Amino acid sequence: MPDQDTHTAPEPGKIGVLLANLGTPDGYDYWSMRRYLGEFLSDKRVIDYPSWKWQPLLQLVILSKRPFTSGVDYKSIWNEAADESPLMTITKAQTAKIAETLEAVHGDQVMVDFCMRYGNPSTQSKVRQMIDAGCRKILFFPLYPQYAGATTATANDAFFAALGVEKWQPTARTVEAYHAQPAYIDALAASIERAYGDLGWRPDVLVCSYHGMPERYVAEGDPYYDHCRETTRLLRLKLGWDDSEIISTFQSQFGPEEWLKPATVDEVARLAQSGKKSMAICSPAFSADCIETLVEIEEEIKESFESAGGERFAYVPCLNDEPAHISALCDVIEQNLKGWLG
């Protein structure tokens, strides 16, 4: 038994708000990339093939080659000053601004931090830090506006697993998808209007490019496709546009299965060939700019559009740490903290 005269525990009463994003490698060298990709691509929520079939291919083929090519992509966008990826830099900024906003309202009663599903800082390490700091309630917030098993659910899995090793579990809540939250839609619309105002020309079409997933996952009950379509619909209504001015597409196909359509890389080429010579593209499914937006969209997808005859291409950055986005995220947090704060 602990010595009652020397054993002390943190004073309970704090509420933890733990933000979660996908993750990032620690560096763009081969081994950092291999560790990160190995963890990501071994997640059954991401790729659900039987291990006996998938792991030999992953370990012997994919992880022998892909860390090199992915490392080159990460190096091209790496924040060398901070020695971290843009996703890490932006997530830190989001966390700091959310913490500042909540502190102004709730003082030191709420502790805000972030974790990554893959890589560092791990979910388990941040749950432990919050418990050590006296958090007896934790709100877990995956930063994915649209729910998907491969993003929201696997982040929640990691959170529940972290709770599973705790002797004294805190009370816990998870935040549901916020794809239709008015403040989120307002922030998206404002970013589009601002970007269009800065261009000096009006694009023929706005492409809302969402991360893709196999069609089979949707057939098995994943609501992601419907959430994406609803976000685009609400964004169109907020902007007051016609159907022809905005579309939904899906990027980042991986593997041999049929994925959600239309595929962004193919659709931008089709649009160019059909006479849409100017285009803007945004990424409503990403809360922060990352490899998929800064490399895949601004390089591969842009090249597909221009090679097919497109003339003017503009990428609208993610909401990142813009004030309207921080306000929207804080609104979601406050809604989910109801009943926990006096």
N, C-alpha and C positions, 0 to 999 in steps of 0.2 A: 504493500500500500504506500502511496506517496506520503511523505512527511507533510502533515497538514500545516505546519508552521512555515514551510518553505515552498510548498507547491502553490503556484498562483496561476490563474487563468484570466484571459482578457475579459474585461467587463462586457457582457453581451448587450445587444441593443442596436447595433449598427445594421443597416441594410446595404447589401452589396448589389450593384448593377454591373453585371459582367457581359460586356460586348464580345461578340465572336465573329471572326471572319475566316475565310478559307485557309489562308496560310501562305507561307513564303519560304523559299530556301534561305539558309544562313549566308550563302554566297553563291557565286555563279561558277565555281570550280566543279570539276567532275563529281567528286565525292559528296559535296553539299547537294548538288542537283540529284544525284542518285538516291541519297537518303530521303529527300523530300518527295521525289517522284515515286519511290518505292512505297512510302507510307500512303501517299494519295491513291495510287493505282492498285493498292492492295485492299482498299476499303470496299467491302461488299455492297455498300450503298451506291458506290460509284460504278463499279463493274461487278456484276453479280454472277459471273460464270463460275462453275465449280473450280475449286482451288487446284485440283489435279490437272485440269485443262489449262487454266489461266497462268498459274505461277511459273511453270517452266518457260512459257513464252515470255512472261514479264521479266523474269530474272536472267534468262540466258540470251534473249534477243533485244527486247525493248530497252531494258536498263543498261545494255551494253552500248547502245547508240544514242538514245534520246537525250541523256544528260549532256552530251556534247552540243547538240543543236539547240536544246533549251537554254543551255548556258550561254551560248552566243546571243540569243534573244534577250535574256536577262541582263547580260553585260551592256547591251545597247541602251537600256533604260535605267540602269543601276544608279542609285543616289550615292555617288562616290564619297561625297563629303560626310555623310552619315553612315556609310558602308551598310546600306540596306536597300531593299526594293522599294519602289514607289508605294506599293500597298502597305508596307510597314510604316513608312513616313506618314501617309495619309491617315491610317488607322490611329496612330499616336496623336495626330492633331485632332481628329474627331473625338477621341477619348478625353483629351485635355479640355476641349471646348464644352463637351457635354458635362464634364465634372464641374467646370466653372459655373455653368448655367444652373445645375442642380444645387450647388453649394450656395448660390445666391438666394435660393428659395428655402432650402432645408438645412443649411449650415453643415456641420460635420456628421449629421445623422446618416448620410448616404455616401458610400464609398464606390467610386467608379473605376473600373479597370477593363482591360481587354485581353483576349486570348486568341489563339489560332487553332483551327481544327487539325492542321498538319504543320509540323515544325514548331517553332518557338515564338512566344511563350505558350506552353501547353495549357490545355484546359485544366488538367489536374493540378498543375502548379499554382494557377491563379485561384482556383477554388480553395486550396489549402491556405494561401495567403489571406484570403478573405475571412476564412474561419479563424485563423490565428489573430486577425485584427479585431475579432469580436462580432463578425456578421452572423446573426442567427437567422437571417432571411436573405435569400439571394434571388434576384431577378436575372434570368439568363436570356440574352437578347441576340439571336443570330441576325446578322446584318444582311439579310436577304429579303427584299420586299416580297417576292413571289415564293411561295412554298415549293420545295422540291425535296424528294427523299435524299437526293445526292448532295444537298446543301444544308437545308434546315434540319432535316431529320438526323443526319449524321453528326451535325454539331450538337444536337440534343443528346444523341447517344453518348458522345464523349462527356457531356456534362453529367448525365446520369451515372456513367461509369465512375466518374470522379467522386460523386456522392456515395457510390457503393463501397468505397474503401474507408469512409469516415466513420469513426466510432460514434460521434454525435452529429448526426446529419442536421443541417439547417433546413428550415422550411424553404421550399423552392417553388418558383413559377417560371414558365417559359413564355416568351412573347410569340404570338401567332403572326402569320404573314400580314404585312401592312401595305399590300399592293394597291388597295383601294382607299387608303387613308387620305382624306381631303388635303391635309397639310403636305403630304408626300407628293400628291398630284400637282398641287399648287407650286411646289418647289421645282418639279420637273418642267412644268409649263413656263415658269419664269426663266429657267435656264435656257429653254428653247427660244423664247422671245428675245432674250438678251443676245444670244448667239446670232440669231437672224439679224438683229439690229446692227451688230458689229460687222457683219459680212459685207454689206454694201450691195448685195445681190440676193434675190430670193430663190432658194432651191426649188426645183420642180417637185420634189418629194422628200419627205422625212422618213428615213428607215429606222425603226426601233428594233435594234438587233439584240436579241436575248440569247443567253447561252443555251445550247441545244441539249437534247437528251433523246435516247432511243424511243421510238413510237411505242414500243412494247411497254415501257414504264407507265405511260399515260393510259394504255389499255388496261393495265393492272391496277389503276386507281389513283395514280399521281395527279394532283390538280394543277400542276405547273402550267400546262398549256393554257388552260382556262384563265389562270391568274395573269399570265402574260397578255392574253388578248383583252382582258378586262382593263389592265393598266393602259394599254394603247387606246382603247375606246374612251376611257375617262379623260386621258390626256387630249384626245381629239376634241371632245366636248368642251374641255376647259379652254382650249385654244380657239374654239369656234370654227374649226376647219371642216372641209368636205372629206368624205371617205378617200377620195383620190389623192389627197395631200399627205397621207400618213399610212404606213403599213408596218406589219410585224414580220420579222424574219428570225432565223435561228442559226447560230454560228458554232464553231468548234466541234465539228463532227469527228468522232473517233471510233475506229473499229468497223466491222463489216455490216452491222445491222442497219435497218432503215431508221433514219432520225427524223425529228420534226422538220416539217417543211413550211414555207420555202427556206432553203439554205441561203444564208446571207451572201456568201461568196458567189453563188450562181445567180441569185435574184438581182444583185446590183448590175451584173453583166446584162441580164435580160432587160432590165429597165433602160440601160444605156442604149441597147440595140433597138428598143421600142420608141426612142426619141426623148427619153428623160436625160438630158445632157448635164443637168446640175443636180446635186444631191447633198443632203445633210444626213448624218447618221448619229444616233445616240444609243446608249446602253442602259436602259432602265433597270435591268436586273442586277447591275453592279453598284454597290454603294461607294466604291472607290476605284479609281483607275488602276489597272493592273496589266499583266502581260497580255491578256485577251483583248484589251482595248488599245493599249499603247503600241502593240506590235501587230496583232492579228488584224485589227480594224485599220489602223493607220498605215499599214504596209500591204499585207496580203489582199485585204478586201478593197482597199483603195486601188491597188494595181489591177484587180479584176475589173473594176468599173472603168478605169481609164483605158485599159486594153480593149475594151468593148466599144469604145467611142465616147465615153463620158469625158466631160471637159472641166467641170468644177465640182470639187469634192470637199466637204467640210465635216470634221468630226466635232461633235458637241461633247465636251468632257463630262464625266460622271459628276454627281453632285458633291462628292468629296466632303470638304469641311466648309462649304458655303454656309453663311448664316441661316438661310432658309431651310437647308437640309438639317443643320444642327437643331433648329427650332422644331422641325417635323419629328426628328428622332426623340427629342425631349418630350414632345406631346405624346408619342407612343409610350414612352417610359412612364410618364405621369399617369396615363390611363391604366397601366398595368401595376402601378404601385398603390392603387386605391385600396383602402382598408389596412394598409401597412403603416401609413404615416398619420400622425396626429394632426 
